[in-house]
């Protein structure tokens, strides 16, 4: 499992303040024999007739020596997580 970003708890607290319930910390995805770790899984309750909404939150501070390189890496990670979640948890929004 990778290290948490410095702003992990700030993002988590902001989700809770916005009425989200953090359901996973981290949210683990299985990809064949591999495990992928999305920083947070959360859900919120909407009006009863609309059901609940679930999201996965990957936290990136982009604080390295090259923000563009980190952005490229984060984008690739997002595409991979979205692909895997589409198969294993299609009700959750990446």
ZAMARGU-4260 file (C-alpha; in steps of 0.2 Angstrom, whole numbers, plus 5000, padded with zeros to 4 digits):
<rodrens>
0) 5000/5000/5000 | 5007/5017/4995 | 5010/5032/5007 | 4996/5044/5010 | 4997/5061/5003
5) 5000/5075/5015 | 4982/5082/5012 | 4973/5065/5015 | 4965/5070/5031 | 4960/5087/5025
10) 4951/5079/5010 | 4943/5066/5022 | 4937/5079/5034 | 4930/5090/5020 | 4920/5075/5013
15) 4913/5071/5031 | 4909/5090/5033 | 4899/5089/5016 | 4889/5075/5023 | 4898/5060/5015
20) 4901/5044/5025 | 4918/5037/5022 | 4916/5019/5019 | 4933/5014/5015 | 4950/5021/5020
25) 4958/5014/5008 | 4946/5007/4995 | 4954/4991/4988 | 4951/4986/4971 | 4956/4969/4965
30) 4964/4967/4947 | 4968/4949/4944 | 4981/4945/4957 | 4985/4963/4961 | 4977/4975/4973
35) 4975/4993/4969 | 4972/5006/4983 | 4961/5021/4980 | 4963/5033/4995 | 4945/5034/5000
40) 4928/5026/4997 | 4913/5037/5002 | 4894/5038/5000 | 4880/5050/5003 | 4862/5047/5006
45) 4851/5057/4994 | 4832/5058/4994 | 4825/5041/4998 | 4817/5039/4981 | 4834/5042/4973
50) 4844/5030/4983 | 4862/5033/4988 | 4878/5039/4978 | 4895/5031/4980 | 4911/5038/4975
55) 4930/5034/4976 | 4942/5048/4979 | 4960/5047/4975 | 4970/5061/4983 | 4985/5069/4974
60) 4994/5085/4980 | 5006/5086/4964 | 5020/5092/4975 | 5035/5083/4966 | 5048/5091/4956
65) 5038/5090/4940 | 5019/5093/4942 | 5016/5088/4924 | 5024/5071/4927 | 5014/5068/4942
70) 4998/5074/4933 | 5002/5061/4919 | 5004/5047/4932 | 4988/5053/4941 | 4978/5052/4925
75) 4985/5035/4921 | 4980/5029/4938 | 4962/5037/4936 | 4960/5028/4919 | 4966/5011/4927
80) 4955/5013/4943 | 4940/5018/4932 | 4942/5003/4921 | 4943/4991/4936 | 4929/4999/4945
85) 4918/4998/4930 | 4920/4979/4931 | 4920/4976/4950 | 4909/4990/4957 | 4900/4999/4943
90) 4888/5008/4955 | 4903/5018/4962 | 4909/5034/4953 | 4928/5036/4951
</rodrens>
